[in-house]
Structures are given as structure tokens and as C-alpha cells.
Amino acid sequence: MSIKFMEKQTVHPMVKLQRKVSSLVESNILQPEDRISKIALLLGNDWQYWKNELIEFDFSVKDPIQELLLVEDWEE
């Protein structure tokens, strides 16, 4: 009997944010054309961390959420 070990792949934190935001868009809580700053209302105390992460990836809080959702690779 052979045992297969699956490699664990670490999910980038920005992928997690992207998935959460995508879910909010799919639920019509956010719209793709809304500004990224609107996410602040939903993230509460975590917003400052995510804002800094977004800025590190050259996003502005004035960018539309759609731009965040279009990213396919979050390599640093």
C-alpha cells in the first residue's frame, strides 16, 4: 500500500483578501466599480493592515475593486 503525501501550498494573504472581496461582489454587497476604500467599512479593525498590504502592491484606495479582483499572481 502506498501513501501519497500532498504538498501543502501556502495561500498568499492577498489571495485570501481577494477571495473575500470576490465573495462580497458576488453577494452584491460590493460592486466591481466601488473604490477599494469601501472595503474598510467591512474589514473594521483589520483595514489598516490590508490597506498597507494593498499599497505595497501599488494599489490606491481610490482604485476600483475590479482592479484587485483581476490580479492573478501575488508574487512579491
C-alpha positions as CSV (number, residue, x, y, z in Angstrom):
1,M,0.0,0.0,0.0
2,S,1.5,3.3,-1.0
3,I,0.9,6.5,0.9
4,K,0.7,9.7,-1.1
5,F,1.7,12.9,0.6
6,M,0.2,16.1,-0.8
7,E,2.3,19.1,-0.8
8,K,0.8,21.9,1.2
9,Q,0.7,25.1,-0.7
10,T,0.6,28.3,1.4
11,V,-2.0,30.7,0.2
12,H,-0.8,34.2,-0.1
13,P,-2.7,36.6,2.3
14,M,-3.7,38.8,-0.6
15,V,-5.4,35.8,-2.2
16,K,-7.4,35.4,0.9
17,L,-8.4,39.0,0.8
18,Q,-9.2,38.8,-2.9
19,R,-11.4,35.7,-2.3
20,K,-13.3,37.5,0.5
21,V,-13.8,40.6,-1.7
22,S,-14.9,38.5,-4.6
23,S,-17.5,36.8,-2.4
24,L,-18.8,40.2,-1.4
25,V,-19.1,41.3,-5.0
26,E,-20.9,38.0,-5.9
27,S,-23.3,38.7,-3.0
28,N,-23.9,42.3,-4.3
29,I,-22.6,43.8,-1.1
30,L,-19.8,45.5,-3.1
31,Q,-19.8,46.4,-6.8
32,P,-16.7,46.0,-9.0
33,E,-16.7,49.7,-9.7
34,D,-16.7,50.6,-6.0
35,R,-13.4,52.0,-4.7
36,I,-11.1,49.8,-2.7
37,S,-11.7,52.2,0.3
38,K,-15.2,50.8,0.6
39,I,-13.6,47.6,1.9
40,A,-12.6,49.5,5.0
41,L,-16.2,49.6,6.2
42,L,-16.4,45.8,6.1
43,L,-12.9,45.0,7.5
44,G,-13.1,47.2,10.5
45,N,-10.0,46.9,12.7
46,D,-8.2,44.8,10.1
47,W,-8.4,47.6,7.5
48,Q,-5.1,49.3,8.4
49,Y,-3.2,46.1,7.8
50,W,-4.9,45.4,4.5
51,K,-4.5,49.0,3.4
52,N,-0.8,48.8,3.9
53,E,-0.6,45.5,2.0
54,L,-2.6,46.9,-0.9
55,I,-0.3,50.0,-1.0
56,E,2.7,47.6,-1.1
57,F,1.3,46.1,-4.3
58,D,0.8,49.6,-5.8
59,F,-2.9,49.9,-5.2
60,S,-4.6,53.1,-4.2
61,V,-7.7,53.2,-2.0
62,K,-9.2,55.1,-4.9
63,D,-8.7,52.2,-7.3
64,P,-11.9,50.2,-8.3
65,I,-12.3,46.9,-6.6
66,Q,-12.3,45.3,-10.0
67,E,-8.6,46.0,-10.3
68,L,-8.0,44.0,-7.1
69,L,-10.0,41.1,-8.5
70,L,-8.1,41.0,-11.8
71,V,-4.7,40.1,-10.1
72,E,-3.8,36.5,-11.0
73,D,-0.4,36.3,-9.2
74,W,0.6,37.9,-5.9
75,E,4.3,37.2,-6.0
76,E,6.3,39.8,-4.2
